[in-house]
Amino acid sequence: MTIVNIEKSQLMLKIAIGVLRAICCRFCEELFCLKSASALENISLTKSRIAYICSSQKSIMNSQTTRIALIISLLFSNIMFAQINDDHSDEIIDKMCSDFKSTENLRDSLRIESLNQKFIFPYLSQFPEAERENQVDYLYFRFQKRCEFFRAYLQKVDPPKNENWIRLNQKPKIMVSEKEINYLKASENFHYFEYTGEKTEVRTDHKYWTETFSDGSYSKLFYHWIDKTKFELEFIESNNHTRKNFSNKGDKYIYEIINKEGDFYWILCEIPGQSEILKFKLFVDQ
């Protein structure tokens, strides 16, 4: 599943402010932009709000600026999402997704502020500070997983740098031959490239699908074929920074083989219950 991975760190506030200033002032003619970005350093974390970051008198807001502002708000707000991996937290995220879709005609800054005011801040205020540490990733990646409209938004403001992942408007015709399917089923070593280009290696014993990422971390999933051209992966565990927040134990993903081109297969990827359709290249290693 394609995941937009944006670098985060509790110690990068000043760097992030610098990036905001550079991007904002490229598009805003007002000196107010510089003052707003500088003033962010003096705003208490509990009162920081996206709507006041780089908001010029002409209300000019670039989508890239909004994306970074969202990350800053989630990273450095004193009210962060508590990582409660249960149906209740997913229920909140699903409501956030509905709200995000309903505000698609508004400015990006207002859409994010709506999420903050309606869901994030009220919900998180009930938790003690000790439970808020290092939980922003759960919200960010889980929101991507459960909300295809948020994924589409992120892919719009940060499009893929290569053709290893492609978003489709409709399901393609399945062209793979029986011989090609059997070869894939018999194979145990694969690799694919992440949305950002990093290589991920895959090993399977036909029961488990184990991914090893470029940083040495891993994910483990159940792997079984559910149809002639389809297989299912069920998430078990991961120590990867992104994957462990993106998926909960038991989450399932459906993959269908489209066709083979050269040394790779085009694989259709779907999340059950969502309409988004993606395809990616899966390479078979000898």
N, C-alpha and C positions, 0 to 999 in steps of 0.2 A: 504494500500500500504506500503510495507516495506521501511523503511527509515533508512539509516545509520546515526546515530546522534553522531557527534564527538564534545566533549566539547570545547567551545571557550570562551575566555575572553580577553578584551583589556589589562588586568593587569597581564597576565600570560606569558609574553615574556621570562622572565628569567627561569621560570619553563619549558617552551617548549624547550628552548635552552639546558637545562640540559637533557631533554629526548632525544633530538637529539644527544647530545654528547654521551650519554650512548649507544644508539642503534648503532650509526655510528661506534664507536670505538670497538664495539663487532665484526664488520664485516670488518673493515678496519685496516690493519696493519700499515699504514703510520701515522707518527706523524702529518702529514698535516691535518688529520681529526680533531684533537684536536684544531689546530690553526684556522681552518676554522670555527668551531663551536664557539670558543671564540671570533673570530673577528666579528661575526654577531652582537654582542652588539654594535660595533662601526660603523656599516654601517647605513647610513641615511635611513629612512624608504622609501623614494622615490626611492632609488637606490637598494633596496634589491631584489635579484633575486634567484630563486630556483637553477639555474644551478651552483651557486657557493657555495651552502651549502653542506658541507661534500663530496666534489668531490675529491677523492684521485687520485694520479698519475696513478693508475691502472684502473681508471674509474669504481670502484666497487660501486654500488649503490643498497642497499637493498630496496625492494618495500615498506616495512614498513617505512623506513626513508623518502622515496619519499612522502608517504601519509602525514606524519607529516610536511614535508617541504612545501607541497601544502597548508596545513592549515595555517602555519606560514606566507607564502607569502600573502595569502588572508587576514589574520587577521591584519598584521602589515604593509603592504604596505600603503603608504600615498594615493595611487590611488585605491580606493575601488569601488565596483560595486554599482552604484546608483540604488535604488529600484524604477524602473519605470514599474509598473505592466501593461504593454500593449503589443500589438502585436509586437512592434519594439524590445523591450527587449527580447521577446521570439525568434524573428528572429535571433538576435545575438547569443543567447544560442544554437539555432539549428545549426548555422554555426560552433560554437565551438564543437558541438557534431560530426559533419561530419569530422572536423579536427582531433578530438580525435580518431575516428575510423580509419582514414587514416594513422595514425602514430603508429598503434598497434605493428609494428615490431621494433620500436625504443625503446631506454632505457626510463624508466618511467620519469626520470628527463627531458629528451629532449621533451617528449610529453607535460609535464606541461609547460615548457618554451615556446613551440610553442603557446599554448593558451594565455600565457601572452603577448607575442610579437605581435601576429597577431590580437588579439581581445580585451583582457582585458585592457591593458595599453592605446592603441590608443583610444578606445571608451570612457574610463572614464576620460581621460585628459580634456575633454570639460566641465566637471562639477565643480562648486565651491566646496571648501573644506567642507563647511557647509552641503552639500548634500551627503557627502561620509560617514558620521558617521553611524555606526551600520547597514550597508547595506550588509556586506559580507554574512550574512546568506541567503539573498535572492538569490544571485548567487549560493551559495553552494547547497542549497536544491532545488532550481528551476532547476538547472543543473541535479540533480539526477532525478527529475520528468520527464524531457523532453528527457533525454539521457540514454537509456538503456545500452549503452556501458560503460558509466561512472559508472552506478550502478553495472554492472558486475565487473568492475575493483575494486570498493570499497568492494564488497562482496568477491572478491578473496583475497585482502590484509587484510580484517577484516571479516572472515567467521562467520556465526551465531553460537552462543554458545549452541543452542538447536534445536529441530526439530519442533518448532511451525511455522516456515516458511521454505518452500522448493522450490527451483528453479527447474523447469521441462524442459525437452528437447522437449516434445511434449504434446499435450492436452490429458488428461486422459479420459477414458470412464466414462460416467455419470451413476452411479449405484444407485442413491438415489430413494427411493420408493415414491409413491404419499402420503402415510400416513406420512412419515418423512418430506416431503415438507410442507404439511399442518400444521404440528406441528410447524415447524420453522416459517411459515408465521403468525401463531397465537401468537407467543411468542413476548414479549415486552422487556425482559431483557436479555442481553448477556454480555460476556466478551471475550477478546482475549489477547494474549501476544505480546508485541512489539518485534522487531528484537533483541533488547538488553535485553529482558526478563521482562520488566515492564508490569504490568497488566493494561489494559484499559477497563473501564466499558462502556457499551452501553445501552441506553434507547431509545425506539422508541414508537411513538403513531401511527405508520403506515403511517405517512406523513413525519415526521422528524426523522433523525437518529442523536442522540446526544451522543458524546463520551466524557467521563471524564477521564483525564489522571492522572498518579500517583502524579503529582505536583499540582493537583487541577484545572488545566486549562481545556478548553473544545474546541470541534469543533462541528459545526452544519451543517448538510447536508440534502438535500431533499432525500427521500427514496421511491422508488416505483419499483414494479415488472414489468419487461418488457417481460417476457416469463415464461413458466411453471417452469423452474429451474433457471432463471436469475433475478437479481435485479440490479438497478442502483443507485448509490449515486452521487449527484451533490453538490459540495462544495458551502456553503453559507458564513460562517464566522468562525473564530477561534481566540482565544487569546493564543493559544499554540505556543511556540517559534518555533517549527519545522513546524507544520502544516500550520501556516499562511504564511510561506515563501515557502513551498512546493507547495501549491495550490493557484490558483487565483479563484475568484468568477466565478462560471459557469463551472469549470473543472469537468469532469465526469469520473467515474470509474465503470467498469462492473464486477459483481461478479456472479459466477455460482456454484450451489451446486453440489459437486461431489458425496459424500456419507456420511453416518453417521457411526461413530465408537464410541461405548460406550456413553460417555456424551458430545461428541463434533461432529461437522460437519467439513469435509474438504471442504474449499471454494476456488474456482479458482478465481484468481484476474488478471485482465487485464486493461491496459491503452489503450483506443481506438487509433488506428494508430500505435501501437508498437507491436513487436513480442514476447517480453518477457512474459513468463508464470510462475506464482507463485501460490502456494497453501498455505493456512494457516488454523489453527484450530480456529473455532468459537464455544464457549461454550454457551449453553442455561442455564440461571439461572432461578430457580423456583421462 
